[in-house]
Each structure stands twice: as structure tokens, then as C-alpha cells.
Amino acid sequence: MSTAPQSFPQTDSSSGAGPTFAMLSCAHGAEDVVKESIAETGWRLAFSRPGFVTAKHDDPVPLPTGIFIRTTSRSLGSAKSSDGDELIDRLVEAISPLSLPFDHLHVWPRDRVPVGRFDFEPGGDEVSNAVAERILKRLGPERLRCSTANEIAQPSQSVLDVILVTPSHWFFGTHTATTLPTRWPGGVQPVAPEYEPISRAYYKAAEAIAWSGFDLRPGDLAVEVGSAPGGACGRLLEMGLDVIGIDPADMDPRIADHPRFVHYPARAGDLPRRVFRGAKWMLVDSAVKPDATLSTVRNIVESRESSIRGCLITMKLGDFERASQIPRWRREVERWRPERIEIRHLARNRCEVCFAVTMPT
Ligand SMILES: C[S@@+](CC[C@H](N)C(=O)[O-])C[C@H]1O[C@@H](n2cnc3c(N)ncnc32)[C@H](O)[C@@H]1O
């Protein structure tokens, strides 16, 4: 038996006057921060589960965005059934009033547990991939232009989103691709590492670099503070950069022995500033409190010798309630006179956020 909750429409409200219905995904545990941030801008909260939030706005407004919002879609409704074909029937009904075909189909499950717990990583899984195949086949070229589900969308392309709140409870929506995370299925960057990554920080660094838009090039010098065992350095080396790793702990030998890698086995604050000379990029992923992290980075970027163009700083929250500190940390970074600051809870972040800080040239 399928149902569509009363609070959600079966048609798109994007075209005219009337309310706007949104469905958002975020990390498991970040939903309260998301709810708080959107409620402040007039959104009324509806159905939610950990990692998934829906809301209604009385006016035709743009969809909400924010640090902790991983994906945002215009909701078309939902369906519940233990029969997959029946769920697809409801999806077909929900999209029938819309202008078809969509360019892409993105299907993903909400996060089952916090990122990193029991080795959990966000994004598509076996069930959502099987569902995507079935939807693709049923919808066909009249309704979907893509020949494969979960491809990266190009800017301006339309995406049909299906979020599996559970395998038998789906939410349908649509969005137009703009920024990189909106182009990735479920907001999770598809990455195919050249070699087995040394740690999951490889994926986190890959996502931070892509999302920031920093123009890292082969031959550039990057420094990582908190570099052991070497996942992120592995990504930088794979991209052809020269890399300095700063960490009192040991690096994995695959990184330590790399000809383009130098290790300083020390704490960043104890090193002379000349160590950072010539570095264009700095990644910071040390297990240190955010205030101490910011004071270390400040000393480096404000040094007269610094030529750092971009910093990707992981700020540990410890608890999502500490998100309230982000505006204060941002004000601290503004004192460095950066050109630009972007903040995002990356899909691969645990309970931490990434600050991308562009320094003037
Ligand atoms: C989350 S791990 C880093 C993972 C690493 N980025 C990777 O890609 O594999 C945190 C690291 O920060 C290091 N650390 C803690 N305090 C530090 C400091 N003051 N300076 C440099 N490294 C520090 C720890 O030794 C630890 O190896």
C-alpha cells in the first residue's frame, strides 16, 4: 500500500505562486543543526529522520542552502510500500505533470549512521544502486535522457532525485545542477583512487580540494599539518604536487619514501616559519581544538615569508551543537584579511567542518 503524506504535494511548485516544498539530506546527526538553520528563514519543518529533513515554505522561494545541507531538492512527494514496482508507479505519477525528460537520475539512501562509525561512508549502496537500475529501466528515454543512473550532472542540467529513507519509503524530488556538490549523486564526490588509499582522509582531502575550486597544479608545493598516516598526502602526491607533511606521528612508508615528500616529525607550532617558504597550499587536519588550530594557521599565513594562496582547514566540532561556534571562528579568520572564506560540512567529514580560505596574492 502506498501513501503520500498530507503535508507533501504530488506536483512541482517551482513554476508559479504557492508554497515551496524542500527535501534535504545531511549527515546522520546534523539534522537538528539543519532544522534550526532553515526554521530561521521561514521554513516550516515536516517529516524528518536522522540525515533527512523535509520542510515547507508558504511562498515560492529558492531552496535552502547551508553549511550542513548536503543536498537540496524541490520535493515531489513520497511513497511507502514493500513493493518496488508500486513505489515506481508513485514516482511516475509524481513526475507526470513536470516537463520531461530529466537529464539525470540520482538515487541514494539517507545516511544510516554517523560518517565513520562502523566504517560507514555516505553515498549509494547495493540497494540504492539496484533501485536506480530498476527506475531507469521503467522510466525509459521519454522521462530520462541519461543512459546510466548516478552520473555526474553538468551545470544547468535537471536531476530527478530519489532518496531512500528506508528501502520501502522513498522521497522524490528534483533539482538543477549548479555547484560541484549539486552535480554529484547524493552530494557525494565519486572518486576512483589510483592506489588503495592509506586512510579515509584521502577521500576527505579529494572532496575538499574539488569543492574549494582551488587550482592545485602538478609541481605546486603543499604543506599538510596533521599529515600522519598520509591519506591526504597520498591524494596530493597523486595530483603531482610536492608535499611537506608535518606531524609528530609516523607517516606510512608509502608516503615517507615518496621522492616528492618531506616529513617534519614535529608539531606545527614548534617549527620555524621558513619550513613553509614557497608553499602555495596548506591543508590542516590535526587532532587539535579549533581555536588552537586557527592560531597556528594565523601565525603561518600572516608571516611575511608566506606565499600561501589557499588553506583547507578541518575544524573539529566534537559535537554538532558546537556548530554555534562557527560564526566566531569565521570572524577570527576574517582578521587574516582573506579574499574569500567558504565553509562546508563535507560529505566525508565526520563531526567537523572544512574552512576553505583564499588568501590574496
Ligand atoms: C586525523 S589525523 C590526520 C590524518 C591525516 N591527515 C591523513 O591524511 O592520514 C590527526 C593527526 O594530527 C596530528 N597532530 C596533532 N597535533 C598536531 C600538531 N600540533 N601539529 C601537527 N600534527 C598534529 C596527530 O599526530 C595525528 O596524526
The ligand as a Gaussian input file, in Angstrom:
#p B3LYP/6-31G(d) Opt

LIG

0 1
 C       43.137000      12.849000      11.853000
 S       44.843000      12.550000      11.964000
 C       45.373000      13.128000      10.399000
 C       45.080000      12.225000       9.244000
 C       45.877000      12.625000       8.032000
 N       45.525000      13.956000       7.573000
 C       45.804000      11.652000       6.882000
 O       45.558000      12.113000       5.767000
 O       46.012000      10.446000       7.048000
 C       45.383000      13.809000      13.049000
 C       46.881000      13.956000      13.182000
 O       47.170000      15.213000      13.788000
 C       48.433000      15.064000      14.416000
 N       48.683000      16.239000      15.272000
 C       48.127000      16.551000      16.471000
 N       48.613000      17.736000      16.900000
 C       49.444000      18.211000      15.949000
 C       50.240000      19.395000      15.794000
 N       50.224000      20.350000      16.718000
 N       50.980000      19.545000      14.670000
 C       50.985000      18.585000      13.714000
 N       50.255000      17.441000      13.807000
 C       49.486000      17.257000      14.899000
 C       48.304000      13.730000      15.131000
 O       49.568000      13.194000      15.426000
 C       47.535000      12.897000      14.081000
 O       48.408000      12.109000      13.316000

